[in-house]
Amino acid sequence: GESVGLHLPTLSVQEGDNSIINCAYSNSASDYFIWYKQESGKGPQFIIDIRSNMDKRQGQRVTVLLNKTVKHLSLQIAATQPGDSAVYFCAENMDNQGGKLIFGQGTELSVKP
Amino acid sequence: DTEVTQTPKHLVMGMTNKKSLKCEQHMGHRAMYWYKQKAKKPPELMFVYSYEKLSINESVPSRFSPECPNSSLLNLHLHALQPEDSALYLCASSQRDSSYEQYFGPGTRLTVT
């Protein structure tokens, strides 16, 4: 039978489209946020980070938006490619928590050619 | 060198065995971490070492014993594990144990029989 909690939220997009992955974080005192990409069989790979004194940060093909009012983080990937297929995790950290990263549940991105 | 290496890649052990997982980084990072990741779930922090001293233990059972012999190496000693300890064990490092990017290794896939 099917077990509760084994299925990640999934997002399926067409190659070339833009992707938006959302994350709700838990602690209003968190001051540092990171997006990680995890491909099958690999460890999480850093994509982009943002500090709480910013609301937007852009990288190469990726943008992170932070809305502290509603404790929401999003990752936008422009012109999504098949190589972007992976599980994406947001993570939050507080300076006074000694490096303790709290990860969100993750979203599985599937890119259709 | 921006790589965190982990050995072995895969490990199968019985419940009475003693084994060790190894992690190495040569980025001059002074914080190192062990995480446990079950399938389709986010990484969960187990231990943090800061300047070779254990700074965080997330109430991990004593059958997991971490060791940091020097600033580049991190070990996780395993003894009398249970089948539910089967998971991907990830090592990470960062410049310091506050809001800095954590670099992850590829993980050791552990199966306890």
Backbone of each chain as ProteinMPNN parsed JSONL, in Angstrom:
{"seq_chain_A": "GESVGLHLPTLSVQEGDNSIINCAYSNSASDYFIWYKQESGKGPQFIIDIRSNMDKRQGQRVTVLLNKTVKHLSLQIAATQPGDSAVYFCAENMDNQGGKLIFGQGTELSVKP", "coords_chain_A": {"N_chain_A": [[0.825, -1.198, 0.0], [0.274, 2.378, -0.218], [2.429, 4.695, 1.351], [2.143, 7.353, 3.658], [3.67, 10.521, 3.184], [5.862, 9.799, 1.638], [6.017, 10.904, -0.819], [7.332, 13.478, -2.659], [6.467, 16.929, -3.185], [5.817, 17.77, -6.56], [6.981, 19.339, -9.547], [6.344, 19.885, -12.836], [7.718, 20.907, -15.824], [7.97, 22.371, -19.095], [10.757, 22.135, -21.25], [12.673, 25.063, -21.573], [10.739, 26.727, -20.566], [9.969, 28.936, -17.762], [10.636, 28.198, -14.324], [9.137, 28.062, -11.112], [9.791, 27.591, -7.812], [8.546, 27.062, -4.644], [8.786, 27.868, -1.117], [8.018, 27.596, 2.274], [9.2, 28.985, 5.192], [10.183, 28.384, 8.641], [11.007, 29.907, 10.878], [10.88, 33.112, 12.084], [13.085, 34.443, 12.963], [15.212, 33.593, 11.488], [18.115, 34.286, 9.581], [19.47, 33.765, 7.294], [19.315, 32.223, 4.169], [19.227, 29.435, 1.986], [19.233, 27.91, -1.227], [19.317, 24.614, -2.346], [20.267, 22.16, -4.753], [19.585, 18.836, -5.467], [20.665, 16.14, -7.14], [19.871, 12.848, -8.329], [21.423, 10.364, -6.412], [23.453, 11.99, -5.542], [25.061, 14.457, -3.387], [23.576, 17.396, -1.818], [23.733, 20.396, -3.737], [24.954, 23.652, -3.694], [23.006, 26.419, -4.766], [22.085, 29.153, -4.667], [22.11, 31.9, -2.38], [20.609, 33.982, 0.204], [20.444, 36.795, 2.307], [18.694, 37.962, 5.241], [18.343, 40.667, 5.128], [17.829, 41.364, 2.593], [15.609, 41.285, -0.281], [15.642, 40.186, -2.715], [17.692, 38.324, -4.912], [19.932, 37.761, -7.541], [21.231, 35.221, -9.659], [23.081, 33.268, -12.001], [20.811, 32.565, -14.329], [19.087, 32.002, -12.247], [16.915, 33.217, -9.675], [16.328, 34.358, -6.432], [13.697, 35.036, -4.247], [12.661, 36.717, -1.34], [10.236, 36.888, 1.09], [9.666, 38.241, 3.955], [7.513, 38.928, 5.476], [5.488, 37.056, 5.144], [6.951, 34.827, 5.547], [8.163, 33.429, 3.333], [9.837, 31.921, 0.658], [11.179, 31.9, -2.619], [12.322, 30.232, -5.576], [13.357, 31.026, -8.704], [13.792, 29.734, -11.866], [15.155, 30.44, -14.884], [14.406, 29.761, -18.317], [14.29, 26.812, -18.249], [16.152, 23.795, -18.208], [16.799, 20.37, -19.279], [18.85, 19.404, -17.617], [18.313, 20.635, -15.249], [16.581, 19.107, -13.862], [15.826, 17.744, -10.805], [15.811, 17.394, -7.185], [14.829, 20.106, -5.238], [15.805, 21.913, -2.446], [14.959, 24.244, 0.071], [16.698, 26.006, 2.656], [17.131, 27.164, 6.004], [18.845, 29.316, 8.303], [20.187, 30.456, 11.385], [22.275, 32.973, 12.674], [23.033, 32.661, 15.339], [22.786, 29.998, 15.827], [24.818, 28.257, 15.421], [25.515, 27.086, 12.892], [23.43, 25.424, 12.263], [21.481, 24.178, 9.908], [18.186, 24.263, 8.759], [16.241, 22.29, 6.831], [13.772, 22.572, 4.239], [10.966, 20.619, 2.988], [11.368, 19.926, 0.328], [11.169, 19.964, -3.285], [10.397, 18.229, -6.199], [11.667, 18.698, -9.315], [10.773, 18.258, -12.618], [11.78, 18.179, -15.908], [10.456, 18.4, -19.031], [11.406, 17.376, -22.254]], "CA_chain_A": [[0.0, 0.0, 0.0], [1.007, 3.64, -0.314], [2.76, 5.266, 2.647], [2.034, 8.812, 3.74], [4.905, 11.277, 3.39], [6.967, 9.362, 0.8], [5.966, 11.576, -2.098], [7.707, 14.877, -2.658], [5.753, 17.781, -4.139], [6.504, 17.746, -7.839], [6.704, 20.393, -10.508], [6.727, 19.441, -14.16], [7.734, 22.045, -16.749], [8.494, 22.139, -20.436], [12.083, 22.721, -21.498], [12.612, 26.427, -22.092], [9.842, 27.543, -19.736], [10.505, 29.342, -16.464], [10.145, 27.405, -13.197], [9.099, 28.734, -9.815], [9.693, 26.633, -6.717], [8.212, 27.823, -3.442], [9.164, 27.293, 0.171], [7.618, 28.34, 3.46], [10.147, 28.669, 6.261], [9.48, 28.259, 9.926], [11.436, 30.753, 11.985], [10.993, 34.514, 11.681], [14.404, 34.935, 13.366], [16.241, 33.113, 10.57], [18.713, 35.419, 8.887], [20.222, 33.332, 6.114], [18.538, 31.209, 3.459], [19.96, 28.844, 0.864], [18.605, 26.909, -2.088], [20.175, 23.526, -2.778], [19.797, 21.239, -5.786], [20.106, 17.496, -5.237], [20.412, 15.175, -8.205], [19.801, 11.465, -7.852], [22.694, 9.737, -6.094], [24.47, 12.978, -5.208], [24.787, 15.328, -2.261], [23.016, 18.703, -2.199], [24.669, 21.339, -4.364], [24.554, 25.046, -3.481], [22.576, 27.16, -5.959], [22.076, 30.585, -4.401], [21.717, 32.211, -1.009], [20.127, 35.344, 0.415], [20.376, 37.165, 3.722], [17.365, 38.484, 5.584], [18.25, 42.113, 4.871], [17.573, 41.522, 1.16], [14.391, 40.61, -0.692], [15.846, 39.566, -4.031], [19.08, 38.145, -5.32], [19.971, 37.074, -8.837], [22.432, 34.52, -10.079], [23.015, 32.912, -13.423], [19.535, 31.892, -14.643], [18.272, 31.799, -11.045], [16.592, 34.366, -8.829], [15.666, 34.01, -5.178], [12.885, 36.103, -3.667], [12.382, 36.491, 0.077], [9.147, 37.688, 1.659], [9.744, 37.964, 5.394], [6.2, 39.165, 6.086], [4.746, 35.792, 5.156], [7.939, 33.755, 5.707], [8.107, 32.693, 2.082], [11.036, 31.982, -0.179], [10.952, 31.232, -3.902], [13.446, 30.086, -6.503], [12.92, 31.103, -10.092], [14.794, 29.26, -12.82], [14.795, 30.9, -16.226], [14.736, 28.876, -19.444], [14.613, 25.542, -17.599], [16.8, 22.81, -19.072], [16.714, 19.005, -18.728], [19.832, 19.25, -16.54], [17.779, 21.226, -14.02], [15.751, 18.097, -13.189], [16.439, 17.388, -9.519], [15.028, 17.825, -6.026], [15.296, 21.4, -4.757], [15.521, 22.162, -1.032], [15.345, 25.498, 0.71], [17.208, 25.796, 4.01], [17.25, 28.403, 6.775], [19.895, 29.283, 9.311], [20.315, 31.652, 12.222], [23.664, 33.197, 13.054], [23.338, 32.204, 16.693], [22.465, 28.574, 15.953], [26.021, 27.465, 15.22], [25.581, 26.338, 11.643], [22.327, 24.483, 12.146], [20.602, 24.419, 8.762], [16.903, 23.559, 8.773], [15.832, 22.104, 5.441], [12.38, 22.365, 3.89], [10.65, 19.263, 2.559], [11.868, 19.678, -1.016], [10.288, 19.884, -4.45], [11.041, 17.519, -7.302], [11.452, 19.368, -10.6], [10.928, 17.377, -13.773], [11.778, 19.008, -17.113], [10.091, 17.614, -20.203], [12.062, 17.903, -23.463]], "C_chain_A": [[0.861, 1.25, 0.0], [1.244, 4.2, 1.085], [2.656, 6.777, 2.606], [3.425, 9.413, 3.873], [6.04, 10.84, 2.504], [7.028, 10.117, -0.506], [6.294, 13.047, -1.912], [6.723, 15.659, -3.517], [6.532, 17.8, -5.444], [6.066, 18.911, -8.694], [7.213, 19.912, -11.854], [6.627, 20.616, -15.124], [8.303, 21.608, -18.089], [9.861, 22.804, -20.553], [11.927, 24.113, -22.106], [11.695, 27.338, -21.298], [10.571, 27.981, -18.469], [9.869, 28.48, -15.369], [10.14, 28.269, -11.941], [8.862, 27.682, -8.747], [9.532, 27.433, -5.428], [8.595, 27.084, -2.169], [8.653, 28.199, 1.277], [8.597, 27.984, 4.569], [9.509, 28.896, 7.617], [9.797, 29.351, 10.933], [11.641, 32.196, 11.527], [12.341, 35.119, 12.071], [15.524, 34.449, 12.457], [16.801, 34.274, 9.769], [19.511, 35.034, 7.645], [19.469, 32.186, 5.482], [19.32, 30.737, 2.248], [19.026, 27.949, 0.073], [19.666, 25.9, -2.507], [19.465, 22.708, -3.847], [20.402, 19.875, -5.487], [19.682, 16.576, -6.372], [20.48, 13.77, -7.621], [21.2, 10.907, -7.605], [23.801, 10.7, -5.707], [24.095, 13.744, -3.948], [24.184, 16.639, -2.73], [24.104, 19.641, -2.722], [24.119, 22.753, -4.198], [24.137, 25.694, -4.798], [22.736, 28.653, -5.719], [21.651, 30.805, -2.959], [21.232, 33.655, -0.927], [20.068, 35.612, 1.913], [19.067, 37.903, 3.981], [17.223, 39.974, 5.352], [18.053, 42.416, 3.378], [16.229, 40.889, 0.846], [14.521, 39.952, -2.061], [17.339, 39.434, -4.279], [19.085, 37.344, -6.61], [21.306, 36.402, -9.048], [22.33, 34.247, -11.567], [21.784, 32.048, -13.656], [18.647, 31.647, -13.427], [18.085, 33.106, -10.289], [15.931, 33.843, -7.568], [14.946, 35.246, -4.665], [12.56, 35.744, -2.226], [11.285, 37.439, 0.531], [9.061, 37.367, 3.142], [8.391, 38.132, 6.071], [5.417, 37.865, 6.202], [5.677, 34.588, 5.262], [7.944, 32.841, 4.492], [9.351, 32.971, 1.25], [10.68, 31.348, -1.517], [12.227, 31.232, -4.719], [12.882, 30.104, -7.906], [14.077, 30.673, -10.977], [14.332, 29.674, -14.207], [15.221, 29.877, -17.272], [15.181, 27.5, -18.942], [15.113, 24.517, -18.61], [16.663, 21.415, -18.458], [17.692, 18.767, -17.577], [19.398, 19.878, -15.224], [16.901, 20.236, -13.249], [16.469, 17.593, -11.936], [15.417, 17.679, -8.421], [15.653, 19.118, -5.499], [14.843, 21.594, -3.307], [15.853, 23.609, -0.687], [15.855, 25.157, 2.111], [17.356, 27.156, 4.689], [18.254, 28.211, 7.901], [19.852, 30.57, 10.122], [21.76, 31.767, 12.683], [23.994, 32.632, 14.43], [23.01, 30.731, 16.912], [23.641, 27.681, 15.56], [26.024, 26.591, 13.978], [24.44, 25.374, 11.433], [21.4, 24.903, 11.013], [19.329, 23.609, 8.944], [16.413, 23.499, 7.335], [14.316, 22.01, 5.333], [12.199, 20.973, 3.299], [11.125, 18.934, 1.156], [10.783, 19.627, -2.07], [11.049, 19.201, -5.564], [10.673, 18.21, -8.609], [11.739, 18.396, -11.729], [10.785, 18.237, -15.027], [11.521, 18.115, -18.316], [10.742, 18.213, -21.441], [11.043, 18.302, -24.527]], "O_chain_A": [[2.072, 1.165, 0.203], [0.337, 4.177, 1.917], [3.043, 7.405, 1.621], [4.268, 8.878, 4.593], [7.115, 11.435, 2.578], [8.007, 9.985, -1.242], [5.654, 13.763, -1.142], [6.191, 15.115, -4.485], [7.762, 17.842, -5.438], [4.944, 19.404, -8.587], [8.387, 19.569, -11.992], [5.577, 21.249, -15.231], [9.017, 20.61, -18.192], [10.087, 23.892, -20.024], [11.145, 24.312, -23.036], [11.836, 28.56, -21.335], [11.643, 27.471, -18.143], [8.709, 28.084, -15.476], [11.027, 29.098, -11.738], [7.858, 26.969, -8.773], [10.293, 28.363, -5.161], [8.712, 25.859, -2.143], [8.828, 29.416, 1.229], [8.804, 26.806, 4.857], [8.448, 29.51, 7.735], [8.95, 29.693, 11.758], [12.487, 32.463, 10.674], [12.708, 36.184, 11.573], [16.674, 34.851, 12.633], [16.054, 35.146, 9.326], [20.15, 35.881, 7.022], [19.03, 31.271, 6.178], [19.986, 31.522, 1.572], [18.137, 27.308, 0.634], [20.754, 26.262, -2.955], [18.24, 22.58, -3.851], [21.61, 19.769, -5.276], [18.501, 16.274, -6.542], [21.068, 13.542, -6.564], [22.061, 10.969, -8.482], [24.954, 10.296, -5.556], [22.952, 13.689, -3.495], [24.266, 16.968, -3.914], [25.227, 19.67, -2.219], [22.962, 23.019, -4.522], [24.814, 25.547, -5.815], [23.433, 29.34, -6.467], [20.921, 29.995, -2.386], [21.417, 34.444, -1.854], [19.68, 34.739, 2.69], [18.422, 38.399, 3.058], [16.111, 40.501, 5.375], [18.104, 43.572, 2.957], [15.747, 40.05, 1.607], [13.617, 39.246, -2.508], [18.134, 40.3, -3.912], [18.342, 36.374, -6.757], [22.359, 36.921, -8.679], [21.589, 34.911, -12.292], [21.741, 30.902, -13.208], [17.544, 31.122, -13.579], [18.961, 33.971, -10.265], [15.063, 32.973, -7.636], [15.495, 36.347, -4.647], [12.223, 34.598, -1.927], [11.399, 38.654, 0.371], [8.469, 36.365, 3.543], [8.146, 37.544, 7.125], [4.77, 37.6, 7.216], [5.24, 33.451, 5.086], [7.753, 31.631, 4.61], [9.835, 34.1, 1.16], [9.951, 30.357, -1.551], [13.087, 32.101, -4.577], [12.027, 29.289, -8.252], [15.193, 31.179, -10.858], [13.245, 29.3, -14.647], [16.251, 29.216, -17.137], [16.313, 27.08, -19.182], [14.577, 24.387, -19.711], [16.437, 21.287, -17.254], [17.389, 18.006, -16.658], [20.044, 19.676, -14.196], [16.522, 20.502, -12.109], [17.585, 17.08, -12.012], [14.309, 18.145, -8.689], [16.87, 19.202, -5.335], [13.663, 21.459, -2.985], [16.888, 24.136, -1.096], [15.479, 24.132, 2.68], [17.663, 28.16, 4.046], [18.479, 27.1, 8.382], [19.521, 31.636, 9.604], [22.388, 30.77, 13.04], [25.113, 32.173, 14.661], [22.961, 30.267, 18.051], [23.47, 26.475, 15.387], [26.499, 25.456, 14.026], [24.481, 24.574, 10.499], [20.635, 25.858, 11.141], [19.38, 22.417, 9.247], [16.196, 24.531, 6.699], [13.652, 21.451, 6.206], [13.169, 20.234, 3.129], [11.271, 17.758, 0.825], [9.632, 19.291, -1.788], [12.198, 19.54, -5.847], [9.497, 18.294, -8.962], [12.809, 17.789, -11.791], [9.788, 18.941, -15.19], [12.282, 17.185, -18.584], [10.649, 19.42, -21.667], [11.422, 18.763, -25.603]]}, "seq_chain_B": "DTEVTQTPKHLVMGMTNKKSLKCEQHMGHRAMYWYKQKAKKPPELMFVYSYEKLSINESVPSRFSPECPNSSLLNLHLHALQPEDSALYLCASSQRDSSYEQYFGPGTRLTVT", "coords_chain_B": {"N_chain_B": [[40.552, 23.666, -4.613], [37.397, 22.603, -4.182], [35.998, 20.58, -2.965], [34.239, 18.117, -1.133], [34.991, 15.024, 0.076], [33.833, 11.652, 0.469], [34.051, 8.481, 1.977], [33.171, 5.044, 2.561], [31.482, 4.819, -0.705], [29.272, 3.193, -0.714], [27.89, 1.09, 1.829], [27.348, -1.914, 3.433], [26.208, -3.348, 6.328], [26.044, -5.563, 9.154], [23.959, -5.841, 12.095], [25.596, -6.263, 14.252], [28.041, -5.385, 13.586], [30.998, -3.232, 13.497], [31.747, -0.218, 12.017], [33.186, 2.495, 10.075], [32.545, 5.746, 8.789], [34.034, 8.023, 6.528], [35.163, 11.386, 5.993], [36.459, 14.099, 4.136], [37.963, 17.284, 3.661], [39.645, 19.928, 1.941], [39.524, 22.663, 2.011], [40.134, 24.423, 3.911], [38.153, 24.858, 5.707], [36.534, 25.408, 8.857], [34.413, 24.319, 10.107], [32.529, 21.371, 10.327], [30.147, 18.883, 9.354], [27.732, 16.295, 10.045], [25.052, 14.771, 8.386], [21.929, 13.034, 8.159], [20.045, 11.377, 5.72], [16.989, 10.245, 4.701], [15.162, 8.387, 2.195], [13.526, 10.439, -0.162], [13.294, 12.529, 1.608], [14.268, 15.538, 3.429], [17.726, 16.43, 4.258], [18.81, 15.728, 7.6], [20.205, 17.27, 10.368], [22.894, 15.892, 12.241], [25.37, 16.102, 13.73], [27.621, 18.798, 14.608], [30.85, 20.025, 14.125], [33.059, 22.433, 15.298], [35.96, 24.116, 14.78], [37.309, 21.723, 15.367], [36.042, 20.822, 17.617], [33.236, 19.279, 19.152], [30.237, 20.826, 18.682], [27.498, 20.792, 18.322], [25.139, 18.325, 19.029], [22.562, 16.614, 17.882], [20.825, 15.175, 19.654], [21.503, 12.521, 18.997], [21.494, 8.955, 18.831], [23.737, 6.944, 20.851], [24.956, 4.94, 19.421], [25.982, 6.026, 17.191], [28.963, 7.61, 16.714], [30.79, 10.46, 16.541], [33.905, 11.78, 15.261], [36.602, 14.049, 15.128], [39.532, 14.144, 13.89], [41.375, 16.008, 12.877], [41.494, 19.291, 11.338], [40.741, 18.784, 8.745], [39.519, 16.359, 8.515], [36.773, 14.17, 9.164], [35.103, 11.765, 10.976], [32.652, 9.132, 11.261], [31.743, 6.887, 13.518], [30.299, 3.709, 13.67], [28.199, 1.506, 15.407], [26.508, -1.39, 16.409], [24.127, -0.891, 14.941], [20.72, -0.296, 13.817], [18.212, -1.635, 11.557], [16.606, 0.536, 10.767], [18.371, 2.598, 10.674], [19.43, 2.66, 8.217], [20.298, 4.66, 5.511], [21.177, 7.639, 3.62], [24.218, 9.049, 4.371], [25.436, 12.156, 4.863], [28.179, 14.33, 4.59], [29.292, 17.606, 5.378], [30.883, 20.818, 4.937], [31.891, 24.085, 6.117], [33.047, 27.516, 6.075], [32.971, 28.637, 8.664], [31.034, 28.032, 11.648], [28.608, 29.459, 11.348], [26.405, 31.583, 9.596], [27.224, 30.551, 6.873], [27.852, 29.291, 3.604], [27.3, 25.864, 3.171], [29.153, 23.164, 2.038], [28.507, 20.148, 0.475], [29.343, 16.661, 0.61], [29.234, 13.676, -1.53], [27.976, 11.69, -0.148], [27.464, 8.665, 1.829], [25.968, 5.682, 1.153], [24.236, 3.812, 3.316], [23.403, 0.579, 4.343], [21.771, -1.347, 6.665], [21.67, -4.583, 7.769]], "CA_chain_B": [[39.811, 22.433, -4.353], [36.136, 22.923, -3.5], [35.323, 19.302, -2.9], [34.159, 17.307, 0.076], [34.974, 13.616, -0.335], [33.344, 10.713, 1.473], [34.272, 7.063, 1.713], [32.957, 4.51, 1.217], [30.264, 5.288, -1.37], [28.211, 2.294, -0.258], [28.302, 0.238, 2.936], [26.341, -2.823, 3.966], [26.736, -3.888, 7.577], [25.115, -6.24, 10.031], [23.656, -5.091, 13.317], [26.644, -6.439, 15.266], [29.313, -4.891, 13.057], [31.503, -1.88, 13.752], [32.304, 0.361, 10.798], [33.374, 3.946, 10.141], [32.426, 6.566, 7.588], [35.076, 9.045, 6.536], [34.896, 12.606, 5.245], [37.663, 14.913, 4.058], [37.91, 18.528, 2.869], [40.898, 20.681, 1.954], [39.191, 24.058, 1.698], [40.46, 25.252, 5.069], [36.934, 25.114, 6.48], [36.718, 25.062, 10.258], [33.197, 23.682, 10.603], [32.163, 20.168, 9.571], [28.807, 18.449, 9.741], [27.131, 15.04, 9.588], [23.61, 14.756, 8.192], [21.308, 11.774, 7.754], [18.957, 11.642, 4.787], [16.172, 9.117, 4.258], [14.661, 8.562, 0.827], [12.461, 11.408, -0.41], [13.212, 13.438, 2.744], [15.411, 16.46, 3.485], [18.798, 16.07, 5.203], [18.599, 16.078, 9.01], [21.482, 17.456, 11.03], [23.232, 15.003, 13.356], [26.466, 16.66, 14.524], [28.427, 19.892, 14.086], [32.151, 20.276, 14.719], [33.582, 23.763, 15.044], [37.363, 24.131, 15.216], [37.61, 20.358, 15.833], [35.313, 20.49, 18.845], [31.821, 19.004, 18.94], [29.459, 21.966, 19.158], [26.08, 20.44, 18.315], [24.728, 16.921, 18.918], [21.116, 16.702, 17.807], [20.226, 14.028, 20.37], [21.73, 11.324, 18.18], [21.793, 7.779, 19.676], [25.172, 6.735, 21.079], [25.516, 3.98, 18.462], [26.7, 6.875, 16.242], [29.995, 8.32, 17.467], [31.601, 11.254, 15.626], [35.28, 12.085, 15.658], [37.249, 15.002, 14.227], [40.959, 14.024, 14.215], [42.024, 17.287, 12.562], [40.56, 20.239, 10.71], [40.361, 18.34, 7.4], [38.922, 15.033, 8.552], [35.631, 13.922, 10.052], [34.694, 10.37, 10.936], [31.44, 8.741, 11.992], [31.899, 5.492, 13.914], [28.992, 3.065, 13.743], [28.247, 0.256, 16.175], [25.206, -1.92, 16.844], [23.068, -0.128, 14.287], [19.435, -0.915, 13.562], [17.816, -1.494, 10.139], [16.044, 1.874, 10.494], [19.485, 3.537, 10.474], [19.773, 2.667, 6.792], [20.041, 6.0, 4.973], [22.333, 8.306, 3.016], [24.883, 9.887, 5.362], [26.09, 13.257, 4.16], [29.118, 15.189, 5.303], [29.368, 18.948, 4.799], [31.811, 21.718, 5.625], [31.722, 25.513, 5.838], [34.158, 28.314, 6.614], [32.765, 28.651, 10.111], [29.746, 27.426, 11.998], [27.489, 30.392, 11.39], [25.679, 31.649, 8.329], [28.074, 30.396, 5.698], [27.481, 28.22, 2.688], [27.791, 24.522, 3.482], [29.476, 22.328, 0.881], [28.186, 18.76, 0.789], [29.927, 15.54, -0.106], [28.262, 12.856, -2.265], [27.267, 10.807, 0.766], [27.658, 7.22, 1.915], [24.686, 4.969, 1.218], [24.388, 2.768, 4.338], [22.327, -0.396, 4.511], [21.965, -2.183, 7.856], [20.884, -5.819, 7.567]], "C_chain_B": [[38.561, 22.769, -3.553], [35.326, 21.651, -3.282], [35.365, 18.716, -1.492], [34.071, 15.849, -0.383], [34.517, 12.742, 0.826], [33.647, 9.294, 1.031], [33.694, 6.237, 2.858], [31.715, 5.119, 0.57], [29.057, 4.485, -0.891], [28.76, 1.437, 0.873], [27.116, -0.603, 3.364], [26.93, -3.431, 5.227], [25.632, -4.566, 8.376], [24.963, -5.478, 11.333], [24.73, -5.248, 14.389], [27.989, -5.89, 14.804], [29.697, -3.536, 13.627], [32.139, -1.38, 12.46], [32.483, 1.865, 11.007], [33.165, 4.575, 8.781], [33.463, 7.682, 7.691], [34.71, 10.2, 5.61], [36.148, 13.47, 5.272], [37.403, 16.164, 3.224], [39.235, 19.254, 3.023], [40.654, 22.114, 1.544], [39.541, 24.979, 2.856], [39.247, 25.595, 5.912], [37.128, 24.654, 7.918], [35.453, 24.507, 10.888], [32.874, 22.491, 9.707], [30.929, 19.547, 10.194], [28.532, 17.019, 9.272], [25.623, 15.22, 9.526], [23.173, 13.335, 7.839], [20.149, 12.124, 6.828], [18.268, 10.34, 4.394], [15.599, 9.448, 2.895], [13.489, 9.542, 0.797], [12.277, 12.389, 0.741], [14.392, 14.406, 2.717], [16.501, 15.932, 4.413], [18.443, 16.545, 6.62], [19.957, 16.155, 9.698], [21.668, 16.464, 12.17], [24.236, 15.689, 14.285], [27.096, 17.85, 13.801], [29.736, 19.934, 14.86], [32.608, 21.665, 14.316], [34.989, 23.824, 15.628], [37.711, 22.837, 15.962], [36.96, 19.995, 17.158], [33.836, 20.27, 18.519], [31.004, 20.149, 19.53], [27.962, 21.688, 19.177], [25.945, 18.926, 18.173], [23.208, 16.96, 18.978], [20.451, 15.467, 18.413], [20.326, 12.739, 19.558], [22.049, 10.144, 19.106], [23.292, 7.502, 19.735], [25.778, 5.678, 20.163], [26.189, 4.698, 17.29], [27.698, 7.705, 17.045], [30.868, 9.122, 16.509], [32.996, 11.484, 16.193], [35.867, 13.052, 14.644], [38.74, 15.009, 14.544], [41.763, 15.288, 13.923], [41.059, 18.13, 11.733], [40.085, 19.793, 9.337], [39.535, 17.07, 7.402], [37.766, 14.961, 9.539], [35.232, 12.466, 9.877], [33.358, 10.187, 11.643], [31.554, 7.248, 12.249], [30.52, 4.902, 14.214], [29.11, 1.745, 14.492], [26.843, -0.121, 16.612], [24.052, -1.118, 16.25], [21.817, -0.983, 14.087], [19.07, -0.764, 12.087], [17.266, -0.103, 9.815], [17.119, 2.958, 10.377], [19.958, 3.55, 9.034], [19.358, 4.001, 6.185], [21.268, 6.457, 4.19], [22.936, 9.223, 4.086], [25.757, 10.906, 4.632], [27.022, 14.0, 5.1], [29.106, 16.549, 4.611], [30.419, 19.75, 5.561], [31.486, 23.155, 5.257], [32.866, 26.275, 6.494], [34.137, 28.345, 8.136], [31.358, 28.18, 10.381], [28.634, 28.447, 12.166], [26.899, 30.459, 9.988], [26.622, 31.669, 7.127], [27.596, 29.209, 4.888], [28.114, 26.905, 3.12], [27.978, 23.745, 2.184], [29.273, 20.875, 1.284], [29.021, 17.785, -0.025], [28.842, 14.721, -0.781], [27.497, 11.886, -1.377], [27.756, 9.371, 0.745], [26.282, 6.59, 2.066], [24.868, 3.776, 2.154], [23.159, 1.888, 4.375], [22.667, -1.274, 5.699], [21.055, -3.396, 7.729], [20.712, -6.589, 8.875]], "O_chain_B": [[38.645, 23.171, -2.393], [34.101, 21.66, -3.405], [36.363, 18.804, -0.777], [33.174, 15.489, -1.146], [34.77, 13.04, 1.993], [33.515, 8.953, -0.144], [33.72, 6.676, 4.008], [30.976, 5.855, 1.224], [27.97, 5.027, -0.692], [29.943, 1.096, 0.887], [26.028, -0.089, 3.624], [28.035, -3.972, 5.198], [24.459, -4.202, 8.291], [25.746, -4.578, 11.634], [24.779, -4.46, 15.334], [28.967, -5.928, 15.551], [28.868, -2.798, 14.16], [32.982, -2.063, 11.878], [31.997, 2.431, 11.986], [33.552, 4.018, 7.754], [33.734, 8.212, 8.769], [34.044, 10.02, 4.591], [36.82, 13.567, 6.299], [36.71, 16.11, 2.208], [39.869, 19.21, 4.078], [41.455, 22.716, 0.829], [39.279, 26.18, 2.797], [39.294, 26.509, 6.735], [37.793, 23.651, 8.179], [35.427, 24.25, 12.091], [32.936, 22.59, 8.481], [30.691, 19.664, 11.396], [29.036, 16.588, 8.235], [24.995, 15.735, 10.452], [23.945, 12.545, 7.295], [19.372, 13.039, 7.102], [18.891, 9.445, 3.824], [15.55, 10.607, 2.482], [12.583, 9.475, 1.627], [11.225, 13.019, 0.852], [15.401, 14.137, 2.065], [16.234, 15.08, 5.261], [17.859, 17.612, 6.808], [20.759, 15.224, 9.619], [20.754, 16.217, 12.958], [23.983, 15.839, 15.481], [27.111, 17.918, 12.572], [29.744, 19.885, 16.09], [32.554, 22.033, 13.142], [35.183, 23.609, 16.825], [38.32, 22.857, 17.031], [37.293, 18.971, 17.755], [33.26, 20.992, 17.706], [31.069, 20.413, 20.731], [27.233, 22.288, 19.967], [26.565, 18.321, 17.299], [22.632, 17.302, 20.011], [19.629, 14.806, 17.777], [19.366, 11.975, 19.449], [22.797, 10.31, 20.069], [24.023, 7.79, 18.788], [26.999, 5.53, 20.128], [26.882, 4.07, 16.489], [27.306, 8.426, 17.962], [31.619, 8.531, 15.733], [33.237, 11.4, 17.397], [35.659, 12.899, 13.44], [39.182, 15.795, 15.382], [42.718, 15.602, 14.634], [39.932, 17.711, 11.466], [39.128, 20.355, 8.806], [38.914, 16.735, 6.394], [37.777, 15.596, 10.593], [35.046, 11.995, 8.755], [32.981, 10.979, 12.506], [31.472, 6.44, 11.324], [29.697, 5.503, 14.905], [30.022, 0.958, 14.235], [26.086, 0.709, 17.116], [23.126, -0.718, 16.956], [21.854, -2.211, 14.176], [19.569, 0.146, 11.426], [17.445, 0.383, 8.698], [16.818, 4.098, 10.024], [20.802, 4.368, 8.667], [18.211, 4.425, 6.325], [22.269, 5.745, 4.11], [22.24, 10.073, 4.64], [26.679, 10.558, 3.895], [26.688, 14.26, 6.256], [28.929, 16.63, 3.395], [30.794, 19.403, 6.681], [30.883, 23.418, 4.217], [33.565, 25.746, 7.358], [35.149, 28.112, 8.797], [30.578, 27.955, 9.455], [27.797, 28.3, 13.057], [26.906, 29.458, 9.271], [26.782, 32.692, 6.46], [27.018, 28.258, 5.414], [29.311, 26.84, 3.398], [27.079, 23.68, 1.345], [29.796, 20.423, 2.302], [29.361, 18.039, -1.181], [27.658, 15.023, -0.633], [26.487, 11.321, -1.796], [28.375, 8.919, -0.218], [25.529, 6.919, 2.983], [25.58, 2.83, 1.818], [22.027, 2.369, 4.431], [23.738, -1.881, 5.737], [19.837, -3.268, 7.599], [20.081, -7.646, 8.89]]}, "name": "protein", "num_of_chains": 2, "seq": "GESVGLHLPTLSVQEGDNSIINCAYSNSASDYFIWYKQESGKGPQFIIDIRSNMDKRQGQRVTVLLNKTVKHLSLQIAATQPGDSAVYFCAENMDNQGGKLIFGQGTELSVKPDTEVTQTPKHLVMGMTNKKSLKCEQHMGHRAMYWYKQKAKKPPELMFVYSYEKLSINESVPSRFSPECPNSSLLNLHLHALQPEDSALYLCASSQRDSSYEQYFGPGTRLTVT"}
